[in-house]
Amino acid sequence: MKKNIIKPSILPGFMELLPKEQEIFNDIVSKISKTYEMNGCLAIDTPIIEKADVLLAKSGGETEKQVYSFQKGKNNLALRFDLTVPFARYVAQYYNDLNFPFKRYQIGKVYRGERNQKGRYREFYQCDVDVIGKGKLSINNDAWVISLADKAFREIGLTNYKFQISNRKILKGILNELKIENQVDVMILIDKVDKIGKEEFISELNNLIGNEKSEYLNQILMFNGSNEEKLEKLLEINIEDEYYNAGIKELKTVKSMLEVLGVDKKSFEINLKIIRGLDYYTGTVFETILVGNEGYGSICSGGRYDNLAENYTENILPGVGISIGLTRLFFVLREIGFVDKYNMEDNQDYLIIPIGDTFQYCGAVLQYLQSKGYRASIYFEDDALKKKMNYANKIGVENVILIGEEEVENNEIRIKNMKTGDNITINYDLFVGK
């Protein structure tokens, strides 16, 4: 009877990588982590599965529809859909054990039951940095988290990106001045402006607030010029609303601090259309585009929130954070050819190939190399030398060490550089520095 073979496959909306790309992905993650740690961020982790009532305390609508939830016994459980909400729970839970301002970074998988589409995943890695204050938090931190992402991008060799920065208080002030009651609807629409196009946006905005108010608001949203010119135009508008003026002041501070922290002026711009759909943002908001590849959308985003942990504690915990969707970023970098050109070190420095029964000698060489920090392994299979060398070439190892009975007898090792083709034979004692 013929065996029923199940076709190997994974669900749509999930990413798997072949080893070479996985190495590049891991290297990107490692460089970002190192950047954050060098800037004083502490690593934490939280469970993938949370209590549903804790995880969904503030969410609703579309977010709740996307959450993977299930019941185990009497417990209602859910898979985390981002890292920010679990972080809020974490800070509230360990409030007395943390030092504030608390600067943390976290890298982990999150899950969203989104409609399957290119570049959108249901399981994906996020990389978050947040700063949480006790009762208050300097606006300078808003610039600081952006500067960390800037450093991280430069560390992995990315240069063609631009941070799009705004402040939600500015828009709230304008809407207050215009006496617009359906402010949430207007903000939701503005958040979609680049997706639906200018004509459709204006048409829908007219329907929401009327032509006159729509024209006034649209003129402000479409301000062009340098960052300095945009700030000047905002200051020239005669709006007395306290939110409006506070937002401009904060935006001006963030701009100045970005320059102090070494972020190139060409790498960020004020864009008043940036709103961020999540309702917990209260001030600074930002998204990040790849210049020349804007069609892929934002690769990094975040903002300021006044009190995200309010559902878990009476303590006031303002914060600001930035998140890189690592899985989506990798997809985009692969699409634009960045991954193909990625400057990746060889995953192995040495492959030791025994010729005959020379494993004991090979083992001594292996232990020496690894004690000195080299990445090395032994080829154990009893294959022809040609096949062994072909394997070394395929895995991209830099050097092959050939050890036959003659090398053992003469206390030597033979090294072939796979990049240059050069061969050298060296005394083993000289090689290990005896």
C-alpha positions as a LaTeX table, in Angstrom:
\begin{tabular}{lrrr}
\hline
Residue & $x$ (\AA) & $y$ (\AA) & $z$ (\AA) \\
\hline
Met1 & 0.00 & 0.00 & 0.00 \\
Lys2 & 1.38 & 3.38 & $-1.04$ \\
Lys3 & 2.21 & 5.70 & 1.84 \\
Asn4 & 0.17 & 8.91 & 1.95 \\
Ile5 & 2.73 & 11.72 & 1.81 \\
Ile6 & 1.59 & 15.05 & 3.23 \\
Lys7 & 2.86 & 18.01 & 1.23 \\
Pro8 & 5.11 & 20.12 & 3.49 \\
Ser9 & 3.82 & 23.69 & 3.70 \\
Ile10 & 3.12 & 26.51 & 6.15 \\
Leu11 & 0.08 & 28.70 & 6.65 \\
Pro12 & $-0.18$ & 31.91 & 4.60 \\
Gly13 & 0.98 & 35.00 & 6.48 \\
Phe14 & 4.00 & 33.33 & 8.08 \\
Met15 & 7.67 & 33.73 & 7.11 \\
Glu16 & 10.38 & 31.10 & 6.96 \\
Leu17 & 13.88 & 31.79 & 5.67 \\
Leu18 & 16.59 & 29.59 & 4.21 \\
Pro19 & 19.82 & 29.50 & 6.27 \\
Lys20 & 21.68 & 32.22 & 4.33 \\
Glu21 & 18.83 & 34.73 & 4.69 \\
Gln22 & 18.29 & 33.66 & 8.30 \\
Glu23 & 21.93 & 34.53 & 9.00 \\
Ile24 & 21.38 & 37.99 & 7.54 \\
Phe25 & 18.15 & 38.43 & 9.52 \\
Asn26 & 19.93 & 37.36 & 12.72 \\
Asp27 & 22.82 & 39.71 & 12.00 \\
Ile28 & 20.42 & 42.63 & 11.55 \\
Val29 & 18.71 & 41.76 & 14.84 \\
Ser30 & 22.08 & 41.45 & 16.59 \\
Lys31 & 23.29 & 44.84 & 15.36 \\
Ile32 & 20.05 & 46.57 & 16.37 \\
Ser33 & 20.16 & 44.95 & 19.82 \\
Lys34 & 23.77 & 45.97 & 20.33 \\
Thr35 & 22.95 & 49.55 & 19.33 \\
Tyr36 & 20.15 & 49.76 & 21.87 \\
Glu37 & 22.25 & 48.21 & 24.63 \\
Met38 & 25.12 & 50.62 & 23.96 \\
Asn39 & 22.65 & 53.46 & 24.48 \\
Gly40 & 21.54 & 52.33 & 27.92 \\
Cys41 & 18.48 & 50.23 & 27.07 \\
Leu42 & 17.71 & 47.14 & 29.15 \\
Ala43 & 16.42 & 43.95 & 27.55 \\
Ile44 & 13.17 & 42.38 & 28.76 \\
Asp45 & 10.85 & 39.64 & 27.54 \\
Thr46 & 7.16 & 38.96 & 28.13 \\
Pro47 & 5.00 & 35.87 & 27.50 \\
Ile48 & 3.56 & 35.32 & 24.04 \\
Ile49 & 0.29 & 34.23 & 25.71 \\
Glu50 & $-1.41$ & 36.74 & 28.03 \\
Lys51 & $-4.68$ & 36.77 & 29.94 \\
Ala52 & $-7.27$ & 38.07 & 27.48 \\
Asp53 & $-8.76$ & 40.60 & 29.89 \\
Val54 & $-5.28$ & 42.06 & 30.55 \\
Leu55 & $-4.18$ & 42.16 & 26.91 \\
Leu56 & $-7.46$ & 43.55 & 25.58 \\
Ala57 & $-8.14$ & 46.04 & 28.39 \\
Lys58 & $-7.79$ & 49.05 & 26.09 \\
Ser59 & $-8.21$ & 47.60 & 22.64 \\
Gly60 & $-11.40$ & 47.28 & 20.66 \\
Gly61 & $-12.83$ & 47.43 & 17.16 \\
Glu62 & $-10.44$ & 46.26 & 14.44 \\
Thr63 & $-7.63$ & 45.42 & 16.87 \\
Glu64 & $-9.75$ & 42.97 & 18.84 \\
Lys65 & $-10.94$ & 41.31 & 15.63 \\
Gln66 & $-7.32$ & 40.56 & 14.71 \\
Val67 & $-6.35$ & 38.99 & 18.04 \\
Tyr68 & $-5.84$ & 35.23 & 18.27 \\
Ser69 & $-7.79$ & 34.23 & 21.37 \\
Phe70 & $-8.73$ & 30.87 & 22.83 \\
Gln71 & $-9.86$ & 29.18 & 26.02 \\
Lys72 & $-7.87$ & 26.70 & 28.09 \\
Gly73 & $-9.90$ & 25.33 & 30.95 \\
Lys74 & $-11.54$ & 28.31 & 32.63 \\
Asn75 & $-8.93$ & 30.77 & 31.38 \\
Asn76 & $-9.57$ & 33.16 & 28.47 \\
Leu77 & $-6.21$ & 33.62 & 26.75 \\
Ala78 & $-4.84$ & 35.60 & 23.81 \\
Leu79 & $-1.64$ & 35.83 & 21.79 \\
Arg80 & 0.04 & 39.23 & 22.11 \\
Phe81 & $-0.65$ & 41.45 & 19.09 \\
Asp82 & 2.12 & 43.94 & 19.87 \\
Leu83 & 4.85 & 44.45 & 22.49 \\
Thr84 & 3.59 & 47.79 & 23.85 \\
Val85 & 0.52 & 46.59 & 25.74 \\
Pro86 & 2.39 & 43.72 & 27.46 \\
Phe87 & 5.09 & 46.27 & 28.33 \\
Ala88 & 2.49 & 48.50 & 29.99 \\
Arg89 & 1.31 & 45.52 & 32.04 \\
Tyr90 & 4.94 & 44.65 & 32.85 \\
Val91 & 5.76 & 48.15 & 34.16 \\
Ala92 & 2.61 & 48.27 & 36.27 \\
Gln93 & 3.29 & 44.81 & 37.69 \\
Tyr94 & 6.94 & 45.43 & 38.57 \\
Tyr95 & 6.60 & 49.13 & 39.33 \\
Asn96 & 8.39 & 48.93 & 42.70 \\
Asp97 & 11.32 & 46.97 & 41.25 \\
Leu98 & 12.14 & 49.30 & 38.34 \\
Asn99 & 14.22 & 52.47 & 38.14 \\
Phe100 & 12.64 & 55.40 & 36.34 \\
Pro101 & 12.95 & 56.64 & 33.71 \\
Phe102 & 12.91 & 53.01 & 32.64 \\
Lys103 & 14.48 & 52.41 & 29.22 \\
Arg104 & 13.79 & 49.02 & 27.72 \\
Tyr105 & 14.03 & 47.23 & 24.42 \\
Gln106 & 12.31 & 44.01 & 23.46 \\
Ile107 & 12.43 & 41.77 & 20.41 \\
Gly108 & 9.79 & 39.09 & 20.00 \\
Lys109 & 7.09 & 37.55 & 17.85 \\
Val110 & 3.58 & 38.98 & 17.84 \\
Tyr111 & 0.40 & 37.69 & 16.18 \\
Arg112 & $-2.38$ & 39.38 & 14.24 \\
Gly113 & $-5.10$ & 37.70 & 12.22 \\
Glu114 & $-4.84$ & 40.23 & 9.41 \\
Arg115 & $-6.08$ & 39.65 & 5.88 \\
Asn116 & $-3.28$ & 37.95 & 4.01 \\
Gln117 & $-1.49$ & 40.32 & 1.62 \\
Lys118 & 2.01 & 40.86 & 0.29 \\
Gly119 & 4.40 & 42.06 & 2.98 \\
Arg120 & 1.81 & 41.70 & 5.77 \\
Tyr121 & 2.30 & 38.82 & 8.14 \\
Arg122 & 0.19 & 37.15 & 10.81 \\
Glu123 & 3.26 & 36.15 & 12.79 \\
Phe124 & 6.09 & 38.65 & 12.82 \\
Tyr125 & 8.97 & 39.96 & 14.88 \\
Gln126 & 8.77 & 43.39 & 16.42 \\
Cys127 & 11.62 & 45.32 & 17.95 \\
Asp128 & 10.52 & 48.02 & 20.41 \\
Val129 & 12.30 & 50.67 & 22.44 \\
Asp130 & 10.32 & 52.58 & 25.07 \\
Val131 & 11.11 & 55.03 & 27.84 \\
Ile132 & 8.65 & 55.20 & 30.74 \\
Gly133 & 8.66 & 57.97 & 33.35 \\
Lys134 & 7.22 & 58.15 & 36.84 \\
Gly135 & 4.65 & 60.94 & 36.74 \\
Lys136 & 6.54 & 62.91 & 34.07 \\
Leu137 & 8.88 & 62.35 & 31.15 \\
Ser138 & 10.99 & 64.95 & 29.29 \\
Ile139 & 10.00 & 65.67 & 25.69 \\
Asn140 & 13.67 & 65.17 & 24.80 \\
Asn141 & 13.06 & 61.42 & 25.04 \\
Asp142 & 10.82 & 61.65 & 21.99 \\
Ala143 & 13.85 & 62.67 & 19.94 \\
Trp144 & 16.06 & 60.15 & 21.73 \\
Val145 & 14.04 & 57.08 & 20.69 \\
Ile146 & 14.04 & 58.30 & 17.07 \\
Ser147 & 17.82 & 58.78 & 17.26 \\
Leu148 & 18.18 & 55.16 & 18.42 \\
Ala149 & 16.34 & 53.88 & 15.34 \\
Asp150 & 18.53 & 56.19 & 13.25 \\
Lys151 & 21.68 & 54.65 & 14.76 \\
Ala152 & 20.31 & 51.14 & 14.30 \\
Phe153 & 19.51 & 51.71 & 10.63 \\
Arg154 & 22.97 & 53.12 & 9.99 \\
Glu155 & 24.55 & 50.18 & 11.81 \\
Ile156 & 22.96 & 47.70 & 9.38 \\
Gly157 & 23.98 & 49.83 & 6.39 \\
Leu158 & 20.64 & 51.45 & 5.61 \\
Thr159 & 20.87 & 55.09 & 4.47 \\
Asn160 & 17.85 & 55.95 & 2.30 \\
Tyr161 & 15.22 & 56.44 & 5.03 \\
Lys162 & 13.37 & 59.45 & 6.39 \\
Phe163 & 11.52 & 59.89 & 9.69 \\
Gln164 & 8.16 & 61.64 & 9.21 \\
Ile165 & 7.37 & 63.50 & 12.44 \\
Ser166 & 4.31 & 65.34 & 13.75 \\
Asn167 & 2.45 & 66.02 & 17.00 \\
Arg168 & $-1.19$ & 65.05 & 17.51 \\
Lys169 & $-1.78$ & 68.05 & 19.78 \\
Ile170 & $-1.37$ & 70.34 & 16.76 \\
Leu171 & $-4.21$ & 68.65 & 14.88 \\
Lys172 & $-6.36$ & 68.46 & 18.00 \\
Gly173 & $-5.88$ & 72.21 & 18.50 \\
Ile174 & $-6.89$ & 72.95 & 14.91 \\
Leu175 & $-9.99$ & 70.77 & 15.18 \\
Asn176 & $-10.89$ & 72.47 & 18.48 \\
Glu177 & $-10.49$ & 75.88 & 16.83 \\
Leu178 & $-12.78$ & 74.78 & 13.98 \\
Lys179 & $-15.28$ & 73.44 & 16.55 \\
Ile180 & $-15.29$ & 70.03 & 14.92 \\
Glu181 & $-17.06$ & 67.41 & 17.04 \\
Asn182 & $-16.32$ & 64.24 & 15.04 \\
Gln183 & $-12.57$ & 64.57 & 15.63 \\
Val184 & $-11.89$ & 60.83 & 15.76 \\
Asp185 & $-13.42$ & 60.34 & 12.31 \\
Val186 & $-11.29$ & 63.17 & 10.91 \\
Met187 & $-8.12$ & 61.71 & 12.43 \\
Ile188 & $-8.90$ & 58.27 & 11.04 \\
Leu189 & $-9.35$ & 59.81 & 7.59 \\
Ile190 & $-6.10$ & 61.81 & 7.78 \\
Asp191 & $-4.25$ & 58.63 & 8.78 \\
Lys192 & $-5.37$ & 57.10 & 5.43 \\
Val193 & $-4.55$ & 60.09 & 3.20 \\
Asp194 & $-1.50$ & 58.55 & 1.49 \\
Lys195 & $-3.36$ & 55.28 & 0.90 \\
Ile196 & $-6.54$ & 56.68 & $-0.65$ \\
Gly197 & $-5.05$ & 59.59 & $-2.61$ \\
Lys198 & $-5.53$ & 63.35 & $-2.42$ \\
Glu199 & $-8.77$ & 63.62 & $-4.42$ \\
Glu200 & $-10.65$ & 60.97 & $-2.46$ \\
Phe201 & $-9.28$ & 62.40 & 0.79 \\
Ile202 & $-10.57$ & 65.91 & 0.04 \\
Ser203 & $-13.94$ & 64.53 & $-1.04$ \\
Glu204 & $-14.37$ & 62.54 & 2.18 \\
Leu205 & $-13.08$ & 65.42 & 4.30 \\
Asn206 & $-15.65$ & 67.75 & 2.71 \\
Asn207 & $-18.36$ & 65.29 & 3.64 \\
Leu208 & $-17.13$ & 65.11 & 7.23 \\
Ile209 & $-16.59$ & 68.79 & 8.07 \\
Gly210 & $-17.83$ & 70.87 & 5.14 \\
Asn211 & $-15.95$ & 72.53 & 2.29 \\
Glu212 & $-14.81$ & 75.69 & 4.11 \\
Lys213 & $-13.33$ & 73.95 & 7.13 \\
Ser214 & $-11.96$ & 71.21 & 4.88 \\
Glu215 & $-10.09$ & 73.72 & 2.73 \\
Tyr216 & $-8.65$ & 75.46 & 5.81 \\
Leu217 & $-7.46$ & 72.18 & 7.38 \\
Asn218 & $-6.13$ & 70.79 & 4.12 \\
Gln219 & $-3.95$ & 73.89 & 3.53 \\
Ile220 & $-2.23$ & 73.32 & 6.87 \\
Leu221 & $-1.80$ & 69.59 & 6.34 \\
Met222 & $-0.17$ & 70.18 & 2.96 \\
Phe223 & 2.41 & 72.75 & 4.15 \\
Asn224 & 5.65 & 72.30 & 2.26 \\
Gly225 & 9.16 & 73.68 & 2.63 \\
Ser226 & 11.94 & 72.99 & 5.11 \\
Asn227 & 11.27 & 71.96 & 8.71 \\
Glu228 & 12.04 & 75.51 & 9.83 \\
Glu229 & 9.64 & 76.97 & 7.26 \\
Lys230 & 6.84 & 74.60 & 8.31 \\
Leu231 & 7.26 & 75.57 & 11.96 \\
Glu232 & 7.20 & 79.27 & 11.02 \\
Lys233 & 3.98 & 78.80 & 9.04 \\
Leu234 & 2.38 & 77.03 & 12.01 \\
Leu235 & 3.39 & 79.85 & 14.35 \\
Glu236 & 1.92 & 82.44 & 11.98 \\
Ile237 & $-1.55$ & 80.88 & 12.19 \\
Asn238 & $-3.75$ & 82.70 & 14.65 \\
Ile239 & $-4.92$ & 79.80 & 16.84 \\
Glu240 & $-5.06$ & 80.32 & 20.60 \\
Asp241 & $-5.91$ & 76.74 & 21.53 \\
Glu242 & $-3.61$ & 75.40 & 24.27 \\
Tyr243 & $-3.18$ & 72.02 & 22.58 \\
Tyr244 & $-2.12$ & 73.66 & 19.33 \\
Asn245 & 0.55 & 75.83 & 20.92 \\
Ala246 & 1.81 & 73.04 & 23.17 \\
Gly247 & 2.11 & 70.76 & 20.13 \\
Ile248 & 4.15 & 73.29 & 18.17 \\
Lys249 & 6.44 & 73.85 & 21.15 \\
Glu250 & 7.01 & 70.11 & 21.55 \\
Leu251 & 7.58 & 69.60 & 17.83 \\
Lys252 & 10.13 & 72.39 & 17.81 \\
Thr253 & 11.94 & 70.83 & 20.79 \\
Val254 & 12.02 & 67.39 & 19.14 \\
Lys255 & 13.45 & 68.88 & 15.95 \\
Ser256 & 16.21 & 70.69 & 17.84 \\
Met257 & 17.07 & 67.65 & 19.98 \\
Leu258 & 17.31 & 65.40 & 16.93 \\
Glu259 & 20.01 & 67.69 & 15.61 \\
Val260 & 21.78 & 67.69 & 19.00 \\
Leu261 & 21.73 & 63.88 & 18.99 \\
Gly262 & 23.37 & 63.73 & 15.57 \\
Val263 & 20.44 & 62.81 & 13.35 \\
Asp264 & 21.10 & 64.22 & 9.88 \\
Lys265 & 18.64 & 66.98 & 8.91 \\
Lys266 & 18.08 & 65.12 & 5.65 \\
Ser267 & 16.87 & 62.05 & 7.58 \\
Phe268 & 13.76 & 63.61 & 9.13 \\
Glu269 & 10.99 & 65.97 & 8.15 \\
Ile270 & 7.88 & 67.45 & 9.69 \\
Asn271 & 4.79 & 65.92 & 8.10 \\
Leu272 & 1.49 & 67.05 & 9.62 \\
Lys273 & $-0.41$ & 64.22 & 7.91 \\
Ile274 & 1.20 & 61.70 & 10.29 \\
Ile275 & $-1.42$ & 60.79 & 12.89 \\
Arg276 & $-0.89$ & 57.10 & 13.79 \\
Gly277 & $-4.11$ & 55.15 & 14.02 \\
Leu278 & $-3.71$ & 53.88 & 17.58 \\
Asp279 & $-5.71$ & 55.99 & 19.99 \\
Tyr280 & $-3.23$ & 55.84 & 22.86 \\
Tyr281 & $-0.83$ & 58.31 & 21.22 \\
Thr282 & $-1.18$ & 61.79 & 22.69 \\
Gly283 & 1.70 & 63.92 & 21.41 \\
Thr284 & 4.70 & 63.25 & 19.18 \\
Val285 & 4.04 & 60.67 & 16.45 \\
Phe286 & 6.34 & 59.40 & 13.72 \\
Glu287 & 6.59 & 56.98 & 10.83 \\
Thr288 & 9.55 & 56.06 & 8.63 \\
Ile289 & 9.69 & 55.66 & 4.87 \\
Leu290 & 12.37 & 54.38 & 2.54 \\
Val291 & 13.15 & 57.19 & 0.12 \\
Gly292 & 12.51 & 55.97 & $-3.41$ \\
Asn293 & 10.44 & 53.05 & $-2.10$ \\
Glu294 & 7.62 & 54.89 & $-0.36$ \\
Gly295 & 5.06 & 52.46 & $-1.77$ \\
Tyr296 & 6.04 & 49.89 & 0.83 \\
Gly297 & 4.71 & 52.10 & 3.61 \\
Ser298 & 6.25 & 52.72 & 7.02 \\
Ile299 & 9.07 & 50.45 & 8.22 \\
Cys300 & 9.28 & 51.97 & 11.70 \\
Ser301 & 6.82 & 53.99 & 13.79 \\
Gly302 & 5.83 & 55.12 & 17.25 \\
Gly303 & 4.96 & 58.04 & 19.45 \\
Arg304 & 4.24 & 59.55 & 22.86 \\
Tyr305 & 1.54 & 58.27 & 25.19 \\
Asp306 & 0.50 & 59.98 & 28.43 \\
Asn307 & $-0.60$ & 56.99 & 30.44 \\
Leu308 & $-0.74$ & 53.69 & 28.59 \\
Ala309 & $-0.78$ & 51.64 & 31.83 \\
Glu310 & $-3.88$ & 53.37 & 33.25 \\
Asn311 & $-5.87$ & 50.13 & 33.03 \\
Tyr312 & $-3.39$ & 48.36 & 35.30 \\
Thr313 & $-2.34$ & 50.92 & 37.91 \\
Glu314 & $-3.21$ & 54.23 & 39.56 \\
Asn315 & 0.37 & 55.39 & 38.97 \\
Ile316 & 0.84 & 57.89 & 36.13 \\
Leu317 & 3.33 & 56.41 & 33.65 \\
Pro318 & 3.94 & 58.60 & 30.59 \\
Gly319 & 6.15 & 57.15 & 27.89 \\
Val320 & 7.40 & 57.26 & 24.34 \\
Gly321 & 8.38 & 54.39 & 22.11 \\
Ile322 & 9.45 & 53.38 & 18.64 \\
Ser323 & 8.87 & 50.04 & 16.96 \\
Ile324 & 10.58 & 48.35 & 14.03 \\
Gly325 & 8.57 & 45.58 & 12.41 \\
Leu326 & 11.57 & 43.34 & 11.74 \\
Thr327 & 9.80 & 40.73 & 9.62 \\
Arg328 & 8.16 & 43.35 & 7.44 \\
Leu329 & 11.42 & 45.34 & 7.25 \\
Phe330 & 13.28 & 42.24 & 6.09 \\
Phe331 & 10.61 & 41.57 & 3.45 \\
Val332 & 11.00 & 45.12 & 2.13 \\
Leu333 & 14.81 & 44.98 & 2.21 \\
Arg334 & 14.68 & 41.73 & 0.27 \\
Glu335 & 12.28 & 43.23 & $-2.27$ \\
Ile336 & 14.50 & 46.26 & $-2.97$ \\
Gly337 & 17.69 & 44.18 & $-3.28$ \\
Phe338 & 19.28 & 45.34 & $-0.02$ \\
Val339 & 19.54 & 41.78 & 1.33 \\
Asp340 & 21.37 & 40.56 & $-1.80$ \\
Lys341 & 24.07 & 43.20 & $-1.25$ \\
Tyr342 & 24.16 & 42.90 & 2.54 \\
Asn343 & 27.70 & 42.93 & 3.93 \\
Met344 & 27.65 & 39.65 & 5.84 \\
Glu345 & 30.66 & 37.93 & 7.34 \\
Asp346 & 31.21 & 34.26 & 6.52 \\
Asn347 & 29.36 & 32.08 & 8.97 \\
Gln348 & 32.44 & 29.93 & 9.44 \\
Asp349 & 36.15 & 30.74 & 9.48 \\
Tyr350 & 37.47 & 27.19 & 9.14 \\
Leu351 & 36.23 & 23.81 & 7.96 \\
Ile352 & 38.55 & 21.00 & 8.99 \\
Ile353 & 38.58 & 18.10 & 6.52 \\
Pro354 & 40.08 & 14.81 & 7.71 \\
Ile355 & 41.67 & 12.64 & 5.03 \\
Gly356 & 41.78 & 9.16 & 6.48 \\
Asp357 & 41.59 & 8.37 & 10.19 \\
Thr358 & 42.99 & 11.67 & 11.53 \\
Phe359 & 40.08 & 12.71 & 13.78 \\
Gln360 & 42.13 & 12.93 & 16.99 \\
Tyr361 & 44.55 & 15.37 & 15.37 \\
Cys362 & 41.64 & 17.27 & 13.79 \\
Gly363 & 39.95 & 17.49 & 17.19 \\
Ala364 & 43.01 & 19.15 & 18.71 \\
Val365 & 43.06 & 21.72 & 15.88 \\
Leu366 & 39.33 & 22.35 & 16.33 \\
Gln367 & 39.65 & 22.94 & 20.06 \\
Tyr368 & 42.52 & 25.37 & 19.53 \\
Leu369 & 40.66 & 27.38 & 16.88 \\
Gln370 & 37.51 & 27.63 & 18.97 \\
Ser371 & 39.50 & 28.62 & 22.08 \\
Lys372 & 40.77 & 31.60 & 20.07 \\
Gly373 & 37.27 & 32.63 & 19.04 \\
Tyr374 & 37.28 & 31.26 & 15.51 \\
Arg375 & 34.18 & 29.63 & 14.06 \\
Ala376 & 35.17 & 26.14 & 13.02 \\
Ser377 & 33.79 & 22.64 & 12.48 \\
Ile378 & 34.89 & 19.21 & 11.26 \\
Tyr379 & 33.52 & 17.46 & 8.17 \\
Phe380 & 32.74 & 13.96 & 9.46 \\
Glu381 & 31.27 & 12.26 & 6.39 \\
Asp382 & 33.31 & 9.62 & 4.53 \\
Asp383 & 33.10 & 11.25 & 1.11 \\
Ala384 & 35.46 & 11.86 & $-1.77$ \\
Leu385 & 37.73 & 14.89 & $-1.34$ \\
Lys386 & 36.08 & 16.61 & $-4.29$ \\
Lys387 & 32.67 & 16.37 & $-2.61$ \\
Lys388 & 34.10 & 17.70 & 0.65 \\
Met389 & 35.65 & 20.70 & $-1.09$ \\
Asn390 & 32.44 & 21.34 & $-3.02$ \\
Tyr391 & 30.54 & 21.40 & 0.30 \\
Ala392 & 33.05 & 23.90 & 1.73 \\
Asn393 & 32.55 & 26.11 & $-1.31$ \\
Lys394 & 28.75 & 25.98 & $-1.05$ \\
Ile395 & 28.62 & 26.98 & 2.62 \\
Gly396 & 30.98 & 29.88 & 1.97 \\
Val397 & 33.70 & 28.94 & 4.48 \\
Glu398 & 36.80 & 31.12 & 4.21 \\
Asn399 & 39.49 & 28.53 & 4.95 \\
Val400 & 39.70 & 24.77 & 4.65 \\
Ile401 & 42.22 & 22.86 & 6.77 \\
Leu402 & 43.22 & 19.55 & 5.19 \\
Ile403 & 44.69 & 16.96 & 7.53 \\
Gly404 & 45.81 & 13.61 & 6.19 \\
Glu405 & 48.15 & 10.99 & 7.61 \\
Glu406 & 51.14 & 12.80 & 6.07 \\
Glu407 & 50.22 & 16.04 & 7.90 \\
Val408 & 49.89 & 14.14 & 11.17 \\
Glu409 & 53.23 & 12.41 & 10.69 \\
Asn410 & 54.99 & 15.70 & 9.92 \\
Asn411 & 53.10 & 17.65 & 12.63 \\
Glu412 & 51.67 & 20.00 & 9.99 \\
Ile413 & 48.39 & 21.40 & 8.75 \\
Arg414 & 47.50 & 22.34 & 5.19 \\
Ile415 & 45.33 & 25.45 & 4.75 \\
Lys416 & 43.49 & 26.41 & 1.56 \\
Asn417 & 41.95 & 29.88 & 1.30 \\
Met418 & 38.68 & 29.38 & $-0.57$ \\
Lys419 & 38.54 & 32.98 & $-1.76$ \\
Thr420 & 42.05 & 33.35 & $-3.18$ \\
Gly421 & 42.82 & 29.69 & $-3.88$ \\
Asp422 & 46.17 & 30.00 & $-2.05$ \\
Asn423 & 47.56 & 26.91 & $-0.30$ \\
Ile424 & 50.02 & 26.95 & 2.59 \\
Thr425 & 51.47 & 24.21 & 4.76 \\
Ile426 & 52.51 & 25.23 & 8.25 \\
Asn427 & 54.01 & 23.48 & 11.26 \\
Tyr428 & 51.27 & 22.73 & 13.80 \\
Asp429 & 53.30 & 24.10 & 16.72 \\
Leu430 & 53.87 & 27.37 & 14.85 \\
Phe431 & 50.18 & 27.52 & 13.97 \\
Val432 & 49.08 & 27.26 & 17.60 \\
Gly433 & 51.91 & 29.47 & 18.79 \\
Lys434 & 53.81 & 26.93 & 20.88 \\
\hline
\end{tabular}
